[in-house]
Amino acid sequence: MAPRLSSGFLNIAEVTADDLKAHMETGSSLMVINVLDKQSYDDCRIKGSINVPLAHLKDQAAQWNKNQRMVLYAAHYKSSTAREAFQILDELGFTNIATYEGGMREWLAKRFPSEGACQMDYLAR
């Protein structure tokens, strides 16, 4: 994982698309979490990621190991959803989390493995 970068009062660890793809290809126990709504996830997602909408994150996180390696992603750089999810998990005591700020838009533009029709408007540049 990348070092934590300052975002206001919270230091957020960020990972690049290339780093995330490389980690996923190693078959490691990395949990990749799409924090968008179900409709957005169903339309387009990083292959192998799971969907936990931001509104349900606290409830789902109660079932997870707080040391689990995980990367949170949303739509694109202008979206604050992944950073909000990071803050929630950080406050819950999770220790090995990062965000992928490029989100689904960048991932798709790089032609990295994705699933779904990938037709929602936010994916267009």
MMTF fields as JSON, N, C-alpha, C and O atoms, coordinates in Angstrom:
{
  "mmtfVersion": "1.0.0",
  "mmtfProducer": "UNKNOWN",
  "numBonds": 499,
  "numAtoms": 500,
  "numGroups": 125,
  "numChains": 1,
  "numModels": 1,
  "chainsPerModel": [1],
  "groupsPerChain": [125],
  "chainIdList": ["A"],
  "bondAtomList": [4, 2, 8, 6, 12, 10, 16, 14, 20, 18, 24, 22, 28, 26, 32, 30, 36, 34, 40, 38, 44, 42, 48, 46, 52, 50, 56, 54, 60, 58, 64, 62, 68, 66, 72, 70, 76, 74, 80, 78, 84, 82, 88, 86, 92, 90, 96, 94, 100, 98, 104, 102, 108, 106, 112, 110, 116, 114, 120, 118, 124, 122, 128, 126, 132, 130, 136, 134, 140, 138, 144, 142, 148, 146, 152, 150, 156, 154, 160, 158, 164, 162, 168, 166, 172, 170, 176, 174, 180, 178, 184, 182, 188, 186, 192, 190, 196, 194, 200, 198, 204, 202, 208, 206, 212, 210, 216, 214, 220, 218, 224, 222, 228, 226, 232, 230, 236, 234, 240, 238, 244, 242, 248, 246, 252, 250, 256, 254, 260, 258, 264, 262, 268, 266, 272, 270, 276, 274, 280, 278, 284, 282, 288, 286, 292, 290, 296, 294, 300, 298, 304, 302, 308, 306, 312, 310, 316, 314, 320, 318, 324, 322, 328, 326, 332, 330, 336, 334, 340, 338, 344, 342, 348, 346, 352, 350, 356, 354, 360, 358, 364, 362, 368, 366, 372, 370, 376, 374, 380, 378, 384, 382, 388, 386, 392, 390, 396, 394, 400, 398, 404, 402, 408, 406, 412, 410, 416, 414, 420, 418, 424, 422, 428, 426, 432, 430, 436, 434, 440, 438, 444, 442, 448, 446, 452, 450, 456, 454, 460, 458, 464, 462, 468, 466, 472, 470, 476, 474, 480, 478, 484, 482, 488, 486, 492, 490, 496, 494],
  "bondOrderList": [1, 1, 1, 1, 1, 1, 1, 1, 1, 1, 1, 1, 1, 1, 1, 1, 1, 1, 1, 1, 1, 1, 1, 1, 1, 1, 1, 1, 1, 1, 1, 1, 1, 1, 1, 1, 1, 1, 1, 1, 1, 1, 1, 1, 1, 1, 1, 1, 1, 1, 1, 1, 1, 1, 1, 1, 1, 1, 1, 1, 1, 1, 1, 1, 1, 1, 1, 1, 1, 1, 1, 1, 1, 1, 1, 1, 1, 1, 1, 1, 1, 1, 1, 1, 1, 1, 1, 1, 1, 1, 1, 1, 1, 1, 1, 1, 1, 1, 1, 1, 1, 1, 1, 1, 1, 1, 1, 1, 1, 1, 1, 1, 1, 1, 1, 1, 1, 1, 1, 1, 1, 1, 1, 1],
  "groupList": [{"groupName": "MET", "atomNameList": ["N", "CA", "C", "O"], "elementList": ["N", "C", "C", "O"], "formalChargeList": [0, 0, 0, 0], "bondAtomList": [1, 0, 2, 1, 3, 2], "bondOrderList": [1, 1, 2], "singleLetterCode": "M", "chemCompType": "L-PEPTIDE LINKING"}, {"groupName": "ALA", "atomNameList": ["N", "CA", "C", "O"], "elementList": ["N", "C", "C", "O"], "formalChargeList": [0, 0, 0, 0], "bondAtomList": [1, 0, 2, 1, 3, 2], "bondOrderList": [1, 1, 2], "singleLetterCode": "A", "chemCompType": "L-PEPTIDE LINKING"}, {"groupName": "PRO", "atomNameList": ["N", "CA", "C", "O"], "elementList": ["N", "C", "C", "O"], "formalChargeList": [0, 0, 0, 0], "bondAtomList": [1, 0, 2, 1, 3, 2], "bondOrderList": [1, 1, 2], "singleLetterCode": "P", "chemCompType": "L-PEPTIDE LINKING"}, {"groupName": "ARG", "atomNameList": ["N", "CA", "C", "O"], "elementList": ["N", "C", "C", "O"], "formalChargeList": [0, 0, 0, 0], "bondAtomList": [1, 0, 2, 1, 3, 2], "bondOrderList": [1, 1, 2], "singleLetterCode": "R", "chemCompType": "L-PEPTIDE LINKING"}, {"groupName": "LEU", "atomNameList": ["N", "CA", "C", "O"], "elementList": ["N", "C", "C", "O"], "formalChargeList": [0, 0, 0, 0], "bondAtomList": [1, 0, 2, 1, 3, 2], "bondOrderList": [1, 1, 2], "singleLetterCode": "L", "chemCompType": "L-PEPTIDE LINKING"}, {"groupName": "SER", "atomNameList": ["N", "CA", "C", "O"], "elementList": ["N", "C", "C", "O"], "formalChargeList": [0, 0, 0, 0], "bondAtomList": [1, 0, 2, 1, 3, 2], "bondOrderList": [1, 1, 2], "singleLetterCode": "S", "chemCompType": "L-PEPTIDE LINKING"}, {"groupName": "GLY", "atomNameList": ["N", "CA", "C", "O"], "elementList": ["N", "C", "C", "O"], "formalChargeList": [0, 0, 0, 0], "bondAtomList": [1, 0, 2, 1, 3, 2], "bondOrderList": [1, 1, 2], "singleLetterCode": "G", "chemCompType": "PEPTIDE LINKING"}, {"groupName": "PHE", "atomNameList": ["N", "CA", "C", "O"], "elementList": ["N", "C", "C", "O"], "formalChargeList": [0, 0, 0, 0], "bondAtomList": [1, 0, 2, 1, 3, 2], "bondOrderList": [1, 1, 2], "singleLetterCode": "F", "chemCompType": "L-PEPTIDE LINKING"}, {"groupName": "ASN", "atomNameList": ["N", "CA", "C", "O"], "elementList": ["N", "C", "C", "O"], "formalChargeList": [0, 0, 0, 0], "bondAtomList": [1, 0, 2, 1, 3, 2], "bondOrderList": [1, 1, 2], "singleLetterCode": "N", "chemCompType": "L-PEPTIDE LINKING"}, {"groupName": "ILE", "atomNameList": ["N", "CA", "C", "O"], "elementList": ["N", "C", "C", "O"], "formalChargeList": [0, 0, 0, 0], "bondAtomList": [1, 0, 2, 1, 3, 2], "bondOrderList": [1, 1, 2], "singleLetterCode": "I", "chemCompType": "L-PEPTIDE LINKING"}, {"groupName": "GLU", "atomNameList": ["N", "CA", "C", "O"], "elementList": ["N", "C", "C", "O"], "formalChargeList": [0, 0, 0, 0], "bondAtomList": [1, 0, 2, 1, 3, 2], "bondOrderList": [1, 1, 2], "singleLetterCode": "E", "chemCompType": "L-PEPTIDE LINKING"}, {"groupName": "VAL", "atomNameList": ["N", "CA", "C", "O"], "elementList": ["N", "C", "C", "O"], "formalChargeList": [0, 0, 0, 0], "bondAtomList": [1, 0, 2, 1, 3, 2], "bondOrderList": [1, 1, 2], "singleLetterCode": "V", "chemCompType": "L-PEPTIDE LINKING"}, {"groupName": "THR", "atomNameList": ["N", "CA", "C", "O"], "elementList": ["N", "C", "C", "O"], "formalChargeList": [0, 0, 0, 0], "bondAtomList": [1, 0, 2, 1, 3, 2], "bondOrderList": [1, 1, 2], "singleLetterCode": "T", "chemCompType": "L-PEPTIDE LINKING"}, {"groupName": "ASP", "atomNameList": ["N", "CA", "C", "O"], "elementList": ["N", "C", "C", "O"], "formalChargeList": [0, 0, 0, 0], "bondAtomList": [1, 0, 2, 1, 3, 2], "bondOrderList": [1, 1, 2], "singleLetterCode": "D", "chemCompType": "L-PEPTIDE LINKING"}, {"groupName": "LYS", "atomNameList": ["N", "CA", "C", "O"], "elementList": ["N", "C", "C", "O"], "formalChargeList": [0, 0, 0, 0], "bondAtomList": [1, 0, 2, 1, 3, 2], "bondOrderList": [1, 1, 2], "singleLetterCode": "K", "chemCompType": "L-PEPTIDE LINKING"}, {"groupName": "HIS", "atomNameList": ["N", "CA", "C", "O"], "elementList": ["N", "C", "C", "O"], "formalChargeList": [0, 0, 0, 0], "bondAtomList": [1, 0, 2, 1, 3, 2], "bondOrderList": [1, 1, 2], "singleLetterCode": "H", "chemCompType": "L-PEPTIDE LINKING"}, {"groupName": "GLN", "atomNameList": ["N", "CA", "C", "O"], "elementList": ["N", "C", "C", "O"], "formalChargeList": [0, 0, 0, 0], "bondAtomList": [1, 0, 2, 1, 3, 2], "bondOrderList": [1, 1, 2], "singleLetterCode": "Q", "chemCompType": "L-PEPTIDE LINKING"}, {"groupName": "TYR", "atomNameList": ["N", "CA", "C", "O"], "elementList": ["N", "C", "C", "O"], "formalChargeList": [0, 0, 0, 0], "bondAtomList": [1, 0, 2, 1, 3, 2], "bondOrderList": [1, 1, 2], "singleLetterCode": "Y", "chemCompType": "L-PEPTIDE LINKING"}, {"groupName": "CYS", "atomNameList": ["N", "CA", "C", "O"], "elementList": ["N", "C", "C", "O"], "formalChargeList": [0, 0, 0, 0], "bondAtomList": [1, 0, 2, 1, 3, 2], "bondOrderList": [1, 1, 2], "singleLetterCode": "C", "chemCompType": "L-PEPTIDE LINKING"}, {"groupName": "TRP", "atomNameList": ["N", "CA", "C", "O"], "elementList": ["N", "C", "C", "O"], "formalChargeList": [0, 0, 0, 0], "bondAtomList": [1, 0, 2, 1, 3, 2], "bondOrderList": [1, 1, 2], "singleLetterCode": "W", "chemCompType": "L-PEPTIDE LINKING"}],
  "groupTypeList": [0, 1, 2, 3, 4, 5, 5, 6, 7, 4, 8, 9, 1, 10, 11, 12, 1, 13, 13, 4, 14, 1, 15, 0, 10, 12, 6, 5, 5, 4, 0, 11, 9, 8, 11, 4, 13, 14, 16, 5, 17, 13, 13, 18, 3, 9, 14, 6, 5, 9, 8, 11, 2, 4, 1, 15, 4, 14, 13, 16, 1, 1, 16, 19, 8, 14, 8, 16, 3, 0, 11, 4, 17, 1, 1, 15, 17, 14, 5, 5, 12, 1, 3, 10, 1, 7, 16, 9, 4, 13, 10, 4, 6, 7, 12, 8, 9, 1, 12, 17, 10, 6, 6, 0, 3, 10, 19, 4, 1, 14, 3, 7, 2, 5, 10, 6, 1, 18, 16, 0, 13, 17, 4, 1, 3],
  "groupIdList": [1, 2, 3, 4, 5, 6, 7, 8, 9, 10, 11, 12, 13, 14, 15, 16, 17, 18, 19, 20, 21, 22, 23, 24, 25, 26, 27, 28, 29, 30, 31, 32, 33, 34, 35, 36, 37, 38, 39, 40, 41, 42, 43, 44, 45, 46, 47, 48, 49, 50, 51, 52, 53, 54, 55, 56, 57, 58, 59, 60, 61, 62, 63, 64, 65, 66, 67, 68, 69, 70, 71, 72, 73, 74, 75, 76, 77, 78, 79, 80, 81, 82, 83, 84, 85, 86, 87, 88, 89, 90, 91, 92, 93, 94, 95, 96, 97, 98, 99, 100, 101, 102, 103, 104, 105, 106, 107, 108, 109, 110, 111, 112, 113, 114, 115, 116, 117, 118, 119, 120, 121, 122, 123, 124, 125],
  "secStructList": [7, 7, 7, 3, 3, 3, 3, 6, 6, 3, 3, 3, 3, 5, 7, 7, 2, 2, 2, 2, 2, 2, 2, 2, 2, 6, 6, 7, 7, 7, 3, 3, 3, 3, 7, 1, 7, 2, 2, 2, 2, 2, 2, 1, 3, 3, 6, 6, 7, 3, 3, 7, 7, 4, 4, 4, 2, 2, 2, 2, 2, 6, 6, 1, 7, 6, 6, 7, 7, 3, 3, 3, 3, 7, 1, 7, 6, 6, 7, 7, 2, 2, 2, 2, 2, 2, 2, 2, 2, 2, 2, 6, 6, 7, 7, 1, 3, 3, 3, 3, 6, 6, 2, 2, 2, 2, 2, 2, 2, 6, 6, 7, 1, 3, 3, 1, 7, 7, 7, 7, 4, 4, 4, 7, 7],
  "xCoordList": [0.843, 0.0, 0.89, 2.021, 0.369, 1.088, 1.073, 0.239, 1.992, 1.96, 0.69, 0.069, 0.316, -0.893, -0.642, 0.388, -1.596, -1.515, -2.515, -3.6, -2.157, -3.022, -4.216, -4.069, -5.394, -6.629, -7.418, -8.228, -7.178, -7.783, -7.076, -5.85, -7.829, -7.249, -6.948, -6.329, -7.373, -7.227, -6.128, -6.092, -5.242, -4.212, -4.755, -5.074, -4.858, -5.462, -4.397, -3.681, -4.296, -3.397, -4.058, -5.242, -3.29, -3.825, -3.016, -1.82, -3.673, -3.033, -3.369, -4.464, -2.442, -2.674, -3.369, -3.418, -3.903, -4.545, -3.554, -3.885, -2.346, -1.338, -0.977, -0.841, -0.823, -0.511, -1.658, -1.432, -2.876, -4.031, -4.127, -4.333, -3.981, -4.041, -2.964, -3.231, -1.751, -0.646, -0.946, -0.7, -1.474, -1.826, -2.902, -2.84, -3.881, -4.965, -4.472, -4.987, -3.492, -2.968, -2.128, -1.899, -1.666, -0.847, -1.694, -1.156, -3.006, -3.879, -3.864, -4.244, -3.427, -3.371, -4.779, -5.763, -4.866, -6.164, -6.701, -7.443, -6.337, -6.802, -8.295, -8.767, -9.04, -10.471, -10.639, -10.246, -11.219, -11.444, -12.933, -13.769, -13.248, -14.638, -15.11, -14.537, -16.158, -16.835, -17.874, -18.751, -17.782, -18.682, -19.801, -20.445, -20.024, -21.12, -22.423, -22.417, -23.535, -24.821, -24.829, -24.004, -25.758, -25.825, -26.004, -25.423, -26.79, -27.017, -25.705, -25.438, -24.893, -23.597, -22.666, -21.976, -22.646, -21.812, -22.24, -21.394, -23.537, -24.028, -23.68, -23.438, -23.654, -23.331, -21.854, -21.514, -20.977, -19.547, -18.742, -18.911, -17.869, -17.083, -15.735, -15.572, -14.79, -13.501, -13.746, -14.387, -13.239, -13.429, -12.878, -11.725, -13.721, -13.321, -13.637, -13.411, -14.157, -14.498, -15.876, -16.673, -16.137, -17.448, -18.114, -17.448, -19.414, -20.154, -20.678, -21.407, -20.289, -20.831, -21.104, -20.208, -22.342, -22.657, -22.307, -22.425, -21.885, -21.453, -22.472, -22.086, -23.753, -24.8, -24.84, -25.382, -24.274, -24.305, -22.937, -22.792, -21.951, -20.578, -20.384, -19.754, -20.91, -20.724, -21.285, -20.647, -22.463, -23.082, -22.251, -22.009, -21.82, -21.018, -19.663, -19.181, -19.055, -17.715, -17.677, -16.628, -18.792, -18.843, -18.495, -18.122, -18.611, -18.337, -16.906, -16.508, -16.142, -14.818, -13.695, -13.842, -12.575, -11.336, -10.752, -10.579, -10.45, -9.956, -8.538, -8.07, -7.848, -6.506, -6.517, -5.466, -7.695, -7.83, -7.312, -7.634, -6.515, -6.052, -7.212, -7.805, -7.539, -8.644, -8.397, -7.733, -8.962, -8.905, -10.337, -11.137, -10.644, -11.97, -11.943, -11.005, -12.959, -13.024, -14.453, -15.404, -14.583, -15.905, -15.878, -15.447, -16.334, -16.533, -15.272, -14.842, -14.682, -13.563, -12.933, -13.384, -11.892, -11.144, -12.01, -11.731, -13.037, -13.865, -14.857, -15.479, -15.003, -15.925, -15.26, -14.1, -15.978, -15.435, -15.88, -15.543, -16.62, -17.209, -16.168, -16.338, -15.101, -14.066, -13.375, -13.061, -13.136, -12.518, -13.453, -12.997, -14.741, -15.711, -15.719, -15.783, -15.654, -15.614, -14.34, -14.371, -13.222, -11.96, -12.109, -11.694, -12.694, -12.857, -13.714, -13.407, -14.776, -15.647, -14.862, -14.905, -14.144, -13.392, -12.251, -11.961, -11.61, -10.54, -11.079, -10.455, -12.221, -12.834, -13.275, -13.355, -13.564, -13.951, -12.738, -12.89, -11.538, -10.331, -9.677, -8.805, -10.076, -9.425, -8.022, -7.816, -7.064, -5.658, -4.946, -3.846, -5.535, -4.825, -5.699, -5.985, -6.115, -7.035, -6.396, -5.539, -6.843, -6.385, -7.527, -8.515, -7.385, -8.362, -7.695, -6.496, -8.488, -8.078, -8.905, -10.067, -8.31, -9.022, -9.429, -10.396, -8.725, -9.084, -10.443, -11.134, -10.816, -12.128, -12.406, -11.511, -13.654, -14.065, -13.792, -13.491, -13.895, -13.654, -12.224, -12.014, -11.251, -9.85, -9.565, -8.89, -10.083, -9.858, -10.328, -9.627, -11.502, -12.066, -11.244, -11.007, -10.812, -10.003, -8.687, -8.163, -8.151, -6.913, -7.162, -6.228, -8.421, -8.823, -8.385, -8.015, -8.437, -8.141, -9.391, -10.491, -9.238, -10.366, -11.57, -11.476, -12.684, -13.923, -15.069, -14.942, -16.189, -17.384, -18.559, -18.576, -19.546, -20.753, -20.782, -19.8, -21.901, -22.086, -21.231, -20.82, -20.963, -20.135, -20.661, -19.945, -21.923, -22.568, -23.068, -23.645, -22.869, -23.391, -22.646, -21.47, -23.341, -22.8, -21.496, -20.622, -21.352, -20.151, -18.863, -17.773, -18.979, -17.788, -17.215, -16.058, -18.012, -17.554, -16.672, -16.9, -15.684, -14.767, -15.256, -14.612],
  "yCoordList": [-1.181, 0.0, 1.248, 1.224, 2.297, 3.565, 4.259, 3.95, 5.192, 5.938, 6.768, 7.083, 7.114, 7.915, 9.367, 9.954, 9.916, 11.303, 12.128, 11.649, 13.345, 14.188, 14.673, 15.168, 14.522, 15.016, 15.677, 15.032, 16.953, 17.615, 17.131, 17.206, 16.64, 16.136, 14.646, 14.099, 13.989, 12.549, 12.217, 12.785, 11.313, 10.836, 9.62, 8.605, 9.726, 8.666, 7.998, 8.668, 6.677, 5.911, 5.77, 5.448, 6.012, 5.9, 4.889, 4.717, 4.224, 3.264, 3.656, 4.149, 3.44, 3.748, 2.573, 1.47, 2.816, 1.75, 0.63, -0.547, 0.989, -0.029, -0.866, -2.086, -0.202, -0.935, -1.853, -2.997, -1.359, -2.167, -3.393, -4.506, -3.194, -4.314, -5.337, -6.539, -4.87, -5.778, -6.573, -7.779, -5.906, -6.603, -7.651, -8.749, -7.318, -8.254, -9.465, -10.57, -9.267, -10.361, -11.345, -12.467, -10.943, -11.845, -12.873, -13.825, -12.7, -13.628, -13.426, -14.318, -12.257, -11.96, -11.842, -11.864, -11.719, -11.644, -10.212, -9.856, -9.411, -8.033, -7.989, -8.632, -7.23, -7.036, -5.699, -4.654, -5.738, -4.526, -4.226, -5.041, -3.021, -2.685, -1.468, -0.384, -1.663, -0.583, -0.022, -0.753, 1.263, 1.872, 2.701, 3.508, 2.498, 3.166, 2.405, 1.334, 2.954, 2.268, 1.008, 0.859, 0.115, -1.174, -1.018, -1.784, -0.047, 0.153, 0.474, -0.063, 1.337, 1.688, 0.484, 0.236, -0.26, -1.457, -2.49, -3.071, -2.721, -3.702, -3.305, -4.167, -1.996, -1.524, -1.714, -2.128, -1.422, -1.466, -1.559, -0.746, -2.552, -2.763, -3.384, -4.0, -3.218, -3.88, -5.369, -5.781, -6.162, -7.609, -8.124, -7.874, -8.846, -9.413, -8.545, -8.956, -7.347, -6.465, -6.817, -7.481, -6.354, -6.535, -5.171, -4.137, -5.176, -3.925, -3.788, -4.645, -2.69, -2.322, -0.818, -0.01, -0.441, 0.979, 1.712, 1.157, 2.936, 3.742, 3.704, 3.627, 3.757, 3.776, 2.492, 2.492, 1.403, 0.112, -0.293, -1.379, 0.561, 0.2, -0.155, -1.166, 0.653, 0.378, -0.991, -1.741, -1.311, -2.597, -3.766, -4.737, -3.667, -4.744, -4.871, -5.979, -3.749, -3.742, -4.446, -4.946, -4.49, -5.152, -6.634, -7.26, -7.194, -8.615, -8.872, -10.028, -7.837, -7.992, -7.959, -7.411, -8.558, -8.501, -7.105, -6.636, -6.44, -5.059, -4.949, -3.843, -6.076, -6.065, -6.494, -6.549, -6.796, -7.207, -6.109, -4.936, -6.48, -5.505, -5.198, -6.107, -3.908, -3.537, -2.213, -1.314, -2.13, -0.911, -0.523, -1.353, 0.746, 1.296, 2.125, 2.891, 1.981, 2.811, 3.205, 2.574, 4.263, 4.766, 5.093, 4.271, 6.283, 6.628, 7.176, 6.654, 8.233, 8.918, 9.889, 10.005, 10.586, 11.494, 12.556, 12.94, 13.031, 14.103, 13.594, 14.387, 12.289, 11.694, 11.606, 11.206, 11.972, 11.891, 10.62, 10.426, 9.766, 8.597, 7.636, 7.14, 7.364, 6.451, 7.046, 6.323, 8.356, 9.001, 8.963, 8.779, 9.133, 9.037, 7.62, 7.441, 6.626, 5.232, 4.967, 4.284, 5.515, 5.373, 5.93, 5.296, 7.103, 7.746, 6.887, 6.759, 6.309, 5.453, 4.264, 3.973, 3.577, 2.401, 2.768, 2.038, 3.894, 4.366, 4.608, 4.21, 5.253, 5.522, 4.245, 4.212, 3.186, 1.904, 1.067, -0.009, 1.571, 0.883, -0.025, -0.82, 0.075, -0.719, -0.165, 1.049, -1.059, -0.654, -0.764, -0.231, -1.435, -1.701, -1.359, -2.214, -0.097, 0.345, 1.435, 2.195, 1.477, 2.507, 2.834, 2.104, 3.927, 4.281, 4.224, 4.468, 3.899, 4.02, 5.172, 4.991, 6.346, 7.583, 7.698, 8.396, 7.038, 7.111, 6.503, 6.893, 5.548, 4.931, 4.196, 3.94, 3.871, 3.058, 3.742, 3.075, 5.058, 5.767, 5.539, 5.192, 5.732, 5.539, 4.066, 3.747, 3.168, 1.735, 1.297, 0.569, 1.742, 1.404, 2.02, 1.372, 3.266, 3.943, 3.204, 3.217, 2.56, 1.794, 0.396, -0.37, 0.089, -1.219, -2.371, -3.449, -2.112, -3.149, -4.019, -3.589, -5.221, -6.156, -5.582, -5.201, -5.538, -5.026, -5.948, -6.803, -5.748, -6.533, -5.586, -4.514, -5.993, -5.197, -4.503, -4.525, -3.893, -3.197, -1.937, -1.544, -1.309, -0.095, 1.005, 1.502, 1.378, 2.373, 3.608, 4.495, 3.697, 4.863, 6.129, 6.09, 7.241, 8.528, 8.924, 9.516, 8.607, 9.058, 8.444, 8.929, 7.382, 6.72, 7.457, 7.244, 8.314, 9.069, 10.223, 10.808, 10.535, 11.628, 12.933, 13.96],
  "zCoordList": [0.0, 0.0, 0.0, 0.486, -0.538, -0.605, 0.753, 1.603, 0.954, 2.21, 2.293, 1.278, 3.502, 3.692, 3.3, 3.633, 2.596, 2.155, 2.944, 3.274, 3.241, 4.052, 3.246, 2.129, 3.826, 3.226, 4.348, 5.014, 4.549, 5.7, 6.95, 7.04, 7.909, 9.148, 9.08, 9.993, 8.023, 7.908, 6.91, 5.819, 7.266, 6.352, 5.622, 6.241, 4.31, 3.512, 2.651, 1.907, 2.753, 1.903, 0.537, 0.441, -0.507, -1.862, -2.649, -2.414, -3.584, -4.456, -5.895, -6.165, -6.808, -8.22, -8.899, -8.354, -10.087, -10.86, -11.147, -11.003, -11.548, -11.871, -10.649, -10.74, -9.503, -8.268, -7.866, -7.47, -7.967, -7.603, -8.503, -8.021, -9.785, -10.732, -10.401, -10.389, -10.134, -9.804, -8.535, -8.485, -7.511, -6.265, -6.509, -5.957, -7.329, -7.607, -8.392, -8.217, -9.242, -10.056, -9.26, -9.711, -8.085, -7.268, -6.541, -5.977, -6.542, -5.845, -4.338, -3.58, -3.912, -2.479, -1.907, -2.647, -0.616, 0.059, 0.105, 1.02, -0.858, -0.928, -1.22, -2.157, -0.418, -0.634, -1.358, -0.84, -2.545, -3.334, -3.268, -3.66, -2.757, -2.44, -3.226, -3.12, -4.011, -4.717, -3.752, -3.292, -3.445, -2.463, -3.107, -2.436, -4.397, -5.096, -4.861, -4.253, -5.339, -5.209, -6.076, -6.978, -5.798, -6.483, -7.992, -8.761, -8.422, -9.855, -10.57, -11.645, -9.986, -10.586, -10.597, -11.586, -9.499, -9.406, -10.446, -11.126, -10.573, -11.535, -12.961, -13.805, -13.237, -14.582, -14.9, -16.008, -13.958, -14.262, -12.969, -12.06, -12.9, -11.689, -12.033, -13.087, -11.146, -11.261, -11.066, -10.099, -11.98, -11.905, -10.581, -10.23, -9.856, -8.577, -7.375, -6.237, -7.614, -6.487, -5.952, -6.615, -4.735, -4.137, -3.996, -4.057, -3.81, -3.658, -2.238, -1.737, -1.607, -0.306, -0.393, -0.147, -0.742, -0.839, 0.452, 1.544, 0.317, 1.455, 2.6, 3.766, 2.277, 3.301, 4.133, 5.238, 3.618, 4.309, 4.859, 5.419, 4.704, 5.033, 6.506, 6.817, 7.405, 8.839, 9.221, 9.959, 8.725, 9.054, 8.524, 9.24, 7.278, 6.683, 7.36, 7.594, 7.672, 8.265, 9.616, 10.022, 10.306, 11.611, 11.495, 12.487, 10.305, 10.079, 9.596, 9.458, 9.342, 8.735, 9.763, 10.855, 9.389, 10.163, 10.009, 8.884, 11.096, 11.034, 10.477, 10.21, 10.298, 9.709, 8.242, 7.604, 7.711, 6.314, 5.393, 5.582, 4.405, 3.411, 2.479, 1.899, 2.334, 1.464, 0.759, 1.275, -0.446, -1.246, -1.58, -2.013, -1.372, -1.618, -2.896, -3.118, -3.733, -4.936, -5.234, -4.773, -6.017, -6.403, -7.9, -8.709, -8.263, -9.668, -10.351, -11.38, -9.769, -10.401, -9.42, -8.28, -9.857, -8.977, -8.301, -7.165, -8.967, -8.392, -7.35, -6.642, -7.256, -6.287, -4.918, -4.816, -3.878, -2.519, -1.798, -0.63, -2.468, -1.825, -1.261, -0.147, -1.999, -1.494, -0.268, 0.678, -0.279, 0.887, 2.096, 3.225, 1.87, 2.963, 3.538, 4.754, 2.668, 3.114, 3.915, 4.939, 3.439, 4.175, 5.585, 6.555, 5.694, 6.996, 7.931, 9.116, 7.4, 8.211, 8.748, 9.943, 7.861, 8.29, 9.231, 10.179, 8.968, 9.845, 11.259, 12.242, 11.351, 12.652, 13.362, 14.59, 12.585, 13.163, 13.586, 14.164, 13.292, 13.728, 12.699, 13.051, 11.44, 10.4, 10.164, 10.176, 9.952, 9.956, 8.617, 8.47, 7.637, 6.392, 5.187, 4.348, 5.116, 4.073, 3.212, 3.66, 1.976, 1.04, 0.091, 0.017, -0.627, -1.655, -3.016, -3.151, -4.015, -5.407, -5.959, -6.322, -6.02, -6.353, -7.819, -8.126, -8.726, -10.144, -10.42, -11.36, -9.593, -9.678, -10.972, -11.778, -11.142, -12.286, -13.619, -14.608, -13.651, -14.918, -15.408, -16.57, -14.534, -14.932, -15.234, -16.214, -14.385, -14.567, -15.952, -16.654, -16.33, -17.635, -18.768, -19.787, -18.592, -19.613, -19.854, -20.968, -18.816, -18.948, -19.513, -19.752, -19.717, -20.249, -19.341, -19.808, -18.034, -17.055, -16.881, -17.23, -16.353, -16.261, -15.502, -14.335, -16.202, -15.611, -15.997, -16.873, -15.317, -15.583, -15.704, -15.099, -16.495, -16.671, -18.019, -18.762, -18.327, -19.607, -19.695, -20.787, -18.569, -18.5, -19.413, -20.282, -19.205, -20.059, -19.319, -19.949, -18.008, -17.285, -17.67, -18.034, -17.585, -18.023, -17.331, -17.964, -16.041, -15.314, -15.854, -15.551, -16.648, -17.191, -18.407, -18.771, -19.029, -20.2, -19.737, -18.678, -20.525, -20.157, -20.666, -20.451]
}
